[in-house]
Amino acid sequence: MVISQCRKRQLILIGTIILFTTFLINNAYSQIKDNINWSSIKVITPIDEEISFSITPIIRFNNDLSSYQNTSIDLAIKKNISEKWHMQLLSRTWFIPDEAGRQFIWFDVGYNFPLRNFKIASHTRLHLALDINDRNDPDYLRWKTTFSLPSVGRVVPFVAIEPWLRINDDLQLQRMRYEPGCHLSLKQDIKLSLTYRREDSVNLIPTKRFNMYLITLTFNS
C-alpha cells in the first residue's frame, strides 16, 4: 500500500504528539501531586446565526481518580463577531463537599485562523473569582493557544498551551497548562474530546504538579 506524502506528514505529527504526551506524563510522575479526572457533557444551542448558549456540567475525581472531588456547572453565551473572531461570557458555579459555594466569571476574546493544513485557535480570558463565602481566590489573565492538526479519518489531534498570569496583589506568572489530545466525531452533531492536561505551578513554593484526564461529550443541538 502506497502512503501519500500528506498522510506521512500527518502520521509523523501524530507520532510527535504521542511522544510529547508520553514525555509529559513520565516527567510529571517524578513530582506528581495528584491524578485528577474531569468528565463533562456540553450542550450547545444556537440562539441565532451569531449567538449560541451552552451548558456544561463537570464532575471531578481526585486522589489518583479514587475519590469524588467536586462538581461545577458552566453557563456560557458566545457571539461570533466574524468568521475568525468571537467573544464569550462564561459563569462557573462550584459545588464542593463540606464547603461553601464558589463562583467564577470569565470574559473571553478569541481568534482562529487556518495555516496551511493546520488550524490555530487562541483566546485571552479574564478570569475573575468572586470573593464570596469567605473565599478569596486570585484573579488571572489567561492566554490559551491550540494547534489543531489535519484530521485522520474522524479524529482531529491537537496540542494546546495556556499560561496563567495572576493580576491581583502580585502581577506574576503562576500556572502553566500543557494539553495534547484529540476530538473524535461520533455523528454530525456529536463530538468526543479526550485530553491529557499537565498543570504546573510557577513561582510558587512548594511547586505543585497535576496530571488531569479530561473527557468531554459535546452535543450541538
Protein Blocks (a to p, Z undefined) as FASTA:
>chain_A
ZZdfklmmmmmmmmmmmmmmmmmmmmmmmmpfbdcddddddddddfblmbccdddddddd
eeholacfbdcddddddddfblmbccdddddddddehiacdddddddddddddehjbccd
ddddddddddeehiacddddddddddddddehjaccdddddddddfehiacdfbdcdddd
ddddfblmbccdddddddddehiacddddddddddddddZZ
